[in-house]
Amino acid sequence: MIDAFWLQRNLNKIYPDSTDVKLKSEEVLNILKTTSDNHELENKLLMLLGFEQFEFIKILRTYRQMSKFKHLFF
């Protein structure tokens, strides 16, 4: 199951500093909570995480639309 801990574990693979992981995780969760349009969602996540994380961003977008994941954000 995907949850905040899953998100932090995956961000930990990208960012070595635990403070960065915590901040990025909070920002990603906020973007997922407040952005309804998929195009806008992708743009915000690209600006936050960088284009090199596009595959990870696609995973976030996909799972956000699934009901099991959606309840974590709404």
Buried (B, 14 or more C-beta within 10 A) or exposed (E): EBEEEEBBEBBBEBBEEEEEBBBBBEBBBEBBEEBEEEEEBBBBBBEBBEEEBEEBBEEBBEBBEEEEBEEBBE
